[in-house]
Amino acid sequence: MSYSHVLVCVAVTPESHQLVARAVSIARPLNARISLVTLATEPEMYNQLAAPMLENIREVLQEETQQFLRELEEKAHYPVARTFIATGELSEHILDICRKENIDLVICGNHNQSFFSRAACSAKAIVSSSQVDVLLVPLGGH
């Protein structure tokens, strides 16, 4: 199978570099495009903080996420076509991106950390509701 646009589900963790490297190894020989998607960290998790501070925290978290995506792009040594920062249900965003961006392969990490377990659940939703191939990459020690 030849792929033209690969979407990689990443989180602000070191394991995401493995996923991007896998995507590059698939995309480079095919001269395919790579895009990245991640979930924004929502400051509501920090509910012990005063409400007026939430907007400032949201901005800081957004900037940290954007900085991490830039770092992934730099270390990929391969051009990244688009980056997406999603909020809410990851699988819905992935399906939407697949439709709008003509994605033909989604790469997700399979790990027991919360983001990657959500990504793995999202992968199941993608497999069941689209024609897009999904690659689950084992991360960390098993």
Secondary structure, 3 states (H helix, E strand, C coil): CCCCEEEEECCCCCHHHHHHHHHHHHHHHHCCEEEEEEECCCHHHCCCCCHHHHHHHHHHHHHHHHHHHHHHHHHHCCCCCEEEEECCCHHHHHHHHHHHHCCCEEEEEECCCHHHHHHHHHHHHHHHHCCCEEEEEECCCC
